[in-house]
Amino acid sequence: MEYMAHEGYIHDWVTLLPAVQLAYNTSQPSITGKAPALVEKGWNSLLPVDHLKKNLLTIHPTAQDFHDMWKKACDTAARCIA
């Protein structure tokens, strides 16, 4: 994993592995076209972003910060396992 010397990034694999596992299990590889969790369990895991209402005019700043952090974590995890 590329080391990022920015505040807020975690460099401890024990802490990162659950997020990486979730990102992998909810991704759709080109081989099957289905997420591994869907193939194994028959259902996809819900992500925090799935609970955000799309029609809200304003989102609480803390929720938006969490969403942005989650998106960055998912993007980083996807780059690491690619």
N, C-alpha and C positions, 0 to 999 in steps of 0.2 A: 504494500500500500504506500502510496506517495505520502511522504511526511508533510504535513501542513503546519507551519509555525504561526498559526493564528489562534487567538483566544477563542474558546468555544469549541474547538475541535478536540475529539477524544482520540488518544493514541493507544488505548488499552484494548487489546483484542477481546478480552473477556467481556468488556462492556459493549464492544461493537458487534460481536457475533449475532446476538438476537436480531439486530436491525438488518444485518447482512442476510441472515436466514429468511427473515420476512420479505425482504426485497427479492431474493431469489425465488421463494415459494409463490410470490404473486406476479412474477414476470412471465412473459409468454415466449418461450424459446421457439425458434423457427422449426425445429424438428417435429414437435407435436402440435404446435400452435395453441396449446393450452397450458395454463399455469400448473406447475408441479403439484400444488396443493389441491387443485381441481381434479387432476388425474388420480392422485393418491386418495383423497378424502371424499371427492364428489362435490365439494363446495369451496368457494374462495373465501379467504379471510377478509374481514372488514378492516379497513384502514381508518385512521382518524379523519382523513380527508373525506371519506365516505359519509361521515356524519355532519359535515358542513352543509348547510342549506344553500343551494345555488341561487336562490332568489332573494337573499338578504341584501338590503341596500348597504348596510354597514356591518362590519364584523368587529368584534371586540379586539382591541390591539394585541392583547395577549394571545388570543386564538390565531390571529394573523401571523404573529411572530412564530408560534408553534408550527403553523402550516408552512411558513418559509423555511424554518429549520428542518422540518420533516422532508420537504422537497429536496433540500440540499443533501440531506443524509441519504435519501433514496438514490439521487443522482450519483453521489460518491460511491455508494455500494454497488450500483450498476456498473460504474466504470471499473471498480476493483475486480468484479467477477467476470467481466467481459474478456 
